[in-house]
Amino acid sequence: MAGVTPERASAPRQAILVVEDVILVRMLVAKHLRESGFMVIEAGGAADALHHLEESDEIGVVFSDVALSEGGDGFSLAEQIHERWPEVRVVLGSGIDDVAARAWRANYPAPILRKPYDLPEVANRLSTMLQELS
């Protein structure tokens, strides 16, 4: 019988949503996370990410680039996630450490990882955040 099993319905949020508009970067990060044993969902922008969050209760951590070309930036996405899904953790990624990023860290304690990513570090950080949800 198709559908969600009772165990699955009550399972903790264990998926990672990777939000990145540069498809090659998104694919590289998602591939590494999958090879590290994580369930990964991919989104190409903020609107797509919000759609996935609305449709899935399995997402525990969102890893988003700050500079998204469509549907808003990573900061506004993180704010919406914090307001609508306070149990979901957010980690941001950026190739620049500008004033906006520093201001964001002062107001909202989401970690910001620098590009180019150290993929094992990304996996460890996201794993720790998922464990905190359990």
Helices and strands as residue ranges (DSSP letters): H 6-9, E 15-19, H 23-35, E 39-43, H 46-55, E 59-65, H 74-84, E 89-94, H 99-107, E 112-114, H 119-133
